[in-house]
Amino acid sequence: MTGNGWLAGFIDADGSFKIRTTELNKNIDTGQIIIKKRIACSLSLEQIKEKNSVSYLPLMSCIATVLGATVKISIHNNIEYFMATATSMLQIKKLYIT
């Protein structure tokens, strides 16, 4: 995203990219192994739900809207986080097309 250095910094600090590969699948009806090679990519941004009485929900909602995603609540070690995840190529491409 040209001109959005703040977003690059935000992703660097609170984001993660994930790549998942799937090589084999089993047909439930026949039991036959079907070879399928897939690669799935995703980007997740997490921000603590409340920090110093400041809510990051408006910022996370804005980012999620631009990506075409939604904001969900994630809990780690009894701490709630806002989480926005881009999972489709259309969503991920918005990071560098805009």
Summary of the structure (lengths in Angstrom):
residues: 98
radius of gyration: 17.1
end to end distance: 5.3
largest distance: 56.4
contacts: 228
relative contact order: 0.19
helix: 31%
strand: 47%
